[in-house]
Amino acid sequence: MLDMERDVQMMLGMNIRCYRQRIGLSQEALADKAGIHRNYLGGVERGKRNICLLNIAKIATALGVEPCQLLMHDRANCKYIIE
């Protein structure tokens, strides 16, 4: 995997985790709300999955954010990411 691909997947995963934690949802609750499997969501958050655009949109909707917000590098918005 190219470093750029890995970086994008990791950034997306960290942003999803940040927004999920900010609204107090577990991975399972977010997965249910987005209509995806919880194991898949866990892989996305860890940067291990190459997620399709449709699933990015489903997750963003479930989080109450725009899909583009999940793809932006914005550390000020996600100050506390629990690893």
Secondary structure, 3 states (H helix, E strand, C coil): CCHHHHHHHHHHHHHHHHHHHHCCCCHHHHHHHHCCCHHHHHHHHCCCCCCCHHHHHHHHHHHCCCHHHHCCCCCCCCCCCCC
